[in-house]
Amino acid sequence: MTSTHTTGSFRFTDWTERPAGAADALPRLADASVSNTFSGGIEAAGTLCRYTVAYLGGDVGTFTGLELLTGSVDGREGSFVLAESGTFDAEGTHCTFEVVPGSGTGRLAGLRGSGRFFSPHHPESVAYVFDYELPRG
């Protein structure tokens, strides 16, 4: 396997958040159901994503989640899951993500990789980088 670097962007197509506990308490938790559309090295429309968000005060917090993508990576079709974690503050959101081992299907079977993004608040789209490996085939 050889490592490949790819880039692209995604945009939020839906974000629905539900408080878990008192909405005015700090710290507080929330569950978020999110859908994204990726373009570039990763092509995937209507992803399925679930986050648990911890609001720590003001614009500061942290989150973890899983995202199911169905589409392609540099032209190879299939599905895979990303495990995501990050932080947010007044500047925006920092996130790192990693392919869940064994989650690749179709021509993405055996996919391994990780990436990251930074998003200022309320962007039209968010740039990402993704480094990955796939078995030859």
The 8 nearest C-alpha neighbors of each residue, nearest first, counted from 0:
[[1, 134, 132, 133, 2, 135, 3, 131],
 [0, 2, 132, 3, 133, 131, 134, 135],
 [1, 3, 132, 131, 130, 0, 4, 133],
 [4, 2, 131, 130, 132, 5, 1, 129],
 [5, 3, 130, 129, 131, 2, 6, 128],
 [6, 4, 40, 129, 128, 130, 3, 7],
 [7, 5, 128, 40, 127, 129, 39, 4],
 [8, 6, 39, 127, 38, 40, 126, 128],
 [7, 9, 126, 125, 38, 127, 37, 124],
 [10, 8, 37, 125, 36, 124, 38, 35],
 [9, 11, 124, 36, 35, 125, 12, 123],
 [10, 12, 35, 13, 34, 36, 9, 14],
 [11, 13, 35, 34, 10, 36, 14, 45],
 [14, 12, 34, 33, 11, 15, 35, 32],
 [13, 15, 33, 32, 16, 34, 31, 11],
 [16, 14, 32, 31, 33, 13, 17, 30],
 [17, 15, 31, 30, 32, 14, 29, 18],
 [16, 18, 30, 29, 31, 19, 15, 32],
 [19, 17, 29, 22, 20, 28, 30, 16],
 [20, 18, 29, 28, 17, 30, 21, 27],
 [19, 21, 18, 22, 28, 27, 29, 24],
 [20, 22, 24, 23, 19, 18, 27, 28],
 [21, 23, 18, 24, 20, 27, 19, 28],
 [22, 24, 21, 25, 27, 20, 26, 18],
 [25, 23, 21, 27, 22, 26, 20, 28],
 [26, 24, 27, 55, 56, 23, 54, 22],
 [25, 27, 55, 54, 24, 56, 53, 28],
 [28, 26, 25, 54, 24, 53, 55, 29],
 [27, 29, 53, 19, 52, 18, 54, 20],
 [28, 30, 18, 19, 52, 17, 51, 31],
 [29, 31, 51, 17, 16, 50, 52, 18],
 [32, 30, 16, 50, 15, 49, 33, 17],
 [31, 33, 49, 15, 48, 14, 16, 50],
 [32, 34, 14, 48, 13, 31, 49, 15],
 [35, 33, 13, 46, 47, 12, 45, 48],
 [36, 34, 11, 46, 12, 45, 10, 9],
 [35, 37, 44, 9, 10, 45, 43, 46],
 [38, 36, 9, 43, 42, 8, 41, 44],
 [39, 37, 42, 8, 41, 7, 9, 40],
 [38, 40, 7, 41, 42, 6, 8, 37],
 [39, 41, 73, 5, 6, 72, 7, 42],
 [42, 40, 72, 39, 38, 71, 37, 43],
 [41, 43, 38, 37, 71, 70, 39, 40],
 [44, 42, 70, 37, 69, 36, 68, 41],
 [45, 43, 36, 46, 37, 35, 42, 70],
 [44, 46, 34, 36, 35, 47, 43, 12],
 [45, 47, 34, 68, 35, 67, 44, 48],
 [46, 48, 67, 34, 66, 33, 45, 68],
 [49, 47, 66, 33, 65, 32, 34, 67],
 [48, 50, 32, 64, 65, 31, 33, 66],
 [51, 49, 64, 31, 63, 30, 52, 62],
 [50, 52, 30, 63, 62, 29, 64, 31],
 [51, 53, 62, 29, 28, 61, 50, 30],
 [54, 52, 28, 61, 60, 27, 62, 55],
 [55, 53, 60, 27, 26, 56, 28, 59],
 [54, 56, 26, 60, 59, 25, 53, 27],
 [57, 55, 59, 54, 58, 25, 26, 60],
 [56, 58, 59, 55, 54, 88, 89, 60],
 [57, 59, 88, 89, 56, 60, 87, 54],
 [60, 58, 88, 87, 55, 57, 56, 54],
 [61, 59, 54, 55, 87, 53, 86, 88],
 [60, 62, 86, 53, 85, 52, 87, 54],
 [63, 61, 52, 85, 51, 84, 53, 86],
 [64, 62, 84, 50, 83, 51, 85, 52],
 [63, 65, 50, 83, 49, 82, 51, 84],
 [64, 66, 82, 81, 48, 49, 83, 80],
 [65, 67, 48, 81, 80, 47, 68, 49],
 [68, 66, 80, 47, 46, 79, 48, 81],
 [67, 69, 46, 78, 79, 43, 80, 66],
 [70, 68, 78, 43, 77, 67, 79, 71],
 [71, 69, 43, 76, 42, 77, 78, 68],
 [70, 72, 76, 75, 42, 74, 41, 77],
 [71, 73, 41, 75, 74, 40, 42, 76],
 [72, 74, 40, 75, 71, 41, 42, 39],
 [73, 75, 72, 71, 76, 40, 42, 41],
 [76, 74, 71, 72, 106, 73, 107, 77],
 [77, 75, 71, 106, 70, 74, 105, 107],
 [78, 76, 105, 104, 107, 106, 70, 69],
 [77, 79, 69, 104, 68, 103, 70, 107],
 [78, 80, 103, 102, 68, 67, 104, 69],
 [79, 81, 67, 66, 99, 102, 98, 68],
 [80, 82, 98, 66, 97, 65, 99, 96],
 [83, 81, 65, 97, 96, 64, 99, 98],
 [84, 82, 96, 64, 63, 95, 65, 81],
 [85, 83, 63, 62, 94, 95, 64, 96],
 [84, 86, 94, 93, 62, 61, 95, 63],
 [85, 87, 61, 93, 60, 92, 62, 94],
 [86, 88, 92, 60, 91, 59, 61, 93],
 [87, 89, 59, 58, 90, 91, 60, 92],
 [88, 90, 58, 91, 59, 87, 120, 57],
 [91, 89, 88, 119, 92, 120, 87, 118],
 [92, 90, 119, 120, 118, 87, 88, 89],
 [91, 93, 87, 118, 117, 86, 119, 94],
 [94, 92, 117, 85, 86, 116, 87, 118],
 [95, 93, 85, 116, 115, 84, 117, 92],
 [96, 94, 115, 84, 114, 83, 85, 116],
 [95, 97, 83, 114, 82, 113, 115, 81],
 [96, 98, 113, 82, 81, 112, 99, 114],
 [97, 99, 81, 112, 111, 80, 100, 113],
 [98, 100, 80, 102, 81, 82, 97, 101],
 [101, 99, 102, 98, 111, 110, 103, 109],
 [100, 102, 103, 99, 109, 108, 110, 104],
 [103, 101, 79, 100, 99, 80, 104, 108],
 [102, 104, 108, 79, 107, 78, 110, 101],
 [105, 103, 108, 77, 107, 78, 106, 79],
 [104, 106, 77, 107, 108, 76, 78, 103],
 [105, 107, 76, 75, 108, 77, 104, 136],
 [108, 106, 103, 104, 77, 105, 110, 109],
 [109, 107, 103, 104, 110, 106, 105, 101],
 [108, 110, 103, 133, 107, 134, 101, 111],
 [111, 109, 133, 107, 108, 103, 132, 112],
 [112, 110, 132, 131, 98, 109, 133, 100],
 [111, 113, 131, 98, 130, 97, 132, 110],
 [112, 114, 97, 96, 130, 129, 98, 131],
 [115, 113, 129, 96, 128, 95, 130, 97],
 [114, 116, 95, 94, 128, 127, 96, 129],
 [115, 117, 127, 94, 93, 126, 118, 95],
 [118, 116, 93, 92, 94, 119, 91, 115],
 [117, 119, 92, 91, 125, 120, 116, 93],
 [118, 120, 91, 90, 122, 92, 121, 117],
 [119, 121, 91, 122, 118, 90, 92, 89],
 [122, 120, 119, 123, 118, 124, 91, 11],
 [123, 121, 124, 120, 119, 125, 118, 10],
 [122, 124, 10, 121, 125, 11, 9, 120],
 [125, 123, 10, 122, 9, 8, 126, 11],
 [124, 126, 8, 9, 118, 10, 127, 122],
 [127, 125, 8, 7, 116, 9, 124, 128],
 [128, 126, 116, 8, 7, 6, 115, 125],
 [127, 129, 6, 114, 115, 5, 116, 7],
 [128, 130, 114, 5, 113, 4, 6, 131],
 [131, 129, 4, 112, 3, 113, 114, 5],
 [132, 130, 112, 3, 111, 2, 129, 113],
 [131, 133, 2, 111, 1, 110, 0, 112],
 [134, 132, 110, 109, 0, 135, 111, 131],
 [133, 135, 0, 109, 136, 132, 110, 108],
 [136, 134, 133, 0, 1, 132, 109, 106],
 [135, 134, 106, 133, 107, 75, 108, 0]]
